Amino acid sequence: MPSTVIRWFQYDPEKKRLEVGFRTGAVYAYLDLPPDVFEKMKSARSRGKFLNEEIKGKYPFEKTKDPSQT
């Protein structure tokens, strides 16, 4: 089921880095994310809800793209 919030996401298991592109154009990288958490996100019924409940606020992040700067 497509997400109403997330446009795309990709995970680098070596760096434990999850990048998430939002429909707003913003891109965030979540750092030190264990592979098992990413696997759970991939299979979650609602990836946006999973991101909000299981990743945001629990893992360090950085904003890599701000839509106002494009």
C-alpha positions as CSV (number, residue, x, y, z in Angstrom):
1,M,0.0,0.0,0.0
2,P,1.5,3.4,-1.0
3,S,2.2,5.8,1.8
4,T,0.5,9.2,2.0
5,V,3.6,10.6,3.7
6,I,6.7,8.7,2.4
7,R,7.6,9.0,-1.3
8,W,10.7,6.7,-1.1
9,F,13.2,5.1,1.3
10,Q,16.5,3.3,1.0
11,Y,18.7,1.6,3.6
12,D,22.5,1.1,3.7
13,P,23.1,-1.9,6.0
14,E,26.9,-1.2,6.2
15,K,26.3,2.3,7.5
16,K,23.0,1.4,9.3
17,R,21.6,4.5,7.6
18,L,18.0,4.8,6.5
19,E,17.1,7.7,4.1
20,V,13.5,8.7,3.7
21,G,12.1,11.0,1.1
22,F,8.8,12.6,2.0
23,R,6.1,13.8,-0.3
24,T,6.9,17.3,0.8
25,G,10.3,17.0,-0.8
26,A,12.2,16.8,2.5
27,V,14.8,14.0,2.9
28,Y,15.9,12.8,6.3
29,A,18.6,10.2,7.2
30,Y,18.1,8.1,10.3
31,L,21.4,6.9,11.7
32,D,22.5,3.8,13.6
33,L,19.3,2.0,12.6
34,P,19.6,-1.7,13.1
35,P,18.8,-3.9,10.0
36,D,16.0,-5.7,11.9
37,V,14.2,-2.4,12.4
38,F,14.4,-1.7,8.7
39,E,13.1,-5.1,7.8
40,K,10.1,-4.5,10.1
41,M,9.5,-1.1,8.4
42,K,9.5,-2.8,5.0
43,S,6.9,-5.2,6.0
44,A,4.8,-2.8,8.1
45,R,1.2,-2.3,6.9
46,S,1.7,1.5,7.3
47,R,5.3,2.6,6.8
48,G,4.5,6.2,7.9
49,K,3.0,5.0,11.1
50,F,5.9,2.7,11.7
51,L,8.4,5.5,11.1
52,N,6.5,7.8,13.6
53,E,6.1,5.2,16.3
54,E,9.3,3.1,16.0
55,I,12.0,5.3,14.5
56,K,11.4,9.0,15.0
57,G,12.7,10.1,18.4
58,K,14.5,6.9,19.0
59,Y,17.4,7.2,16.5
60,P,19.6,10.2,15.6
61,F,18.7,11.9,12.3
62,E,19.8,14.6,10.0
63,K,17.9,16.6,7.4
64,T,19.6,16.1,4.1
65,K,17.3,18.1,1.9
66,D,15.0,20.9,2.7
67,P,12.2,21.5,0.0
68,S,12.4,25.3,0.6
69,Q,16.0,25.3,-0.7
70,T,15.2,23.7,-4.1
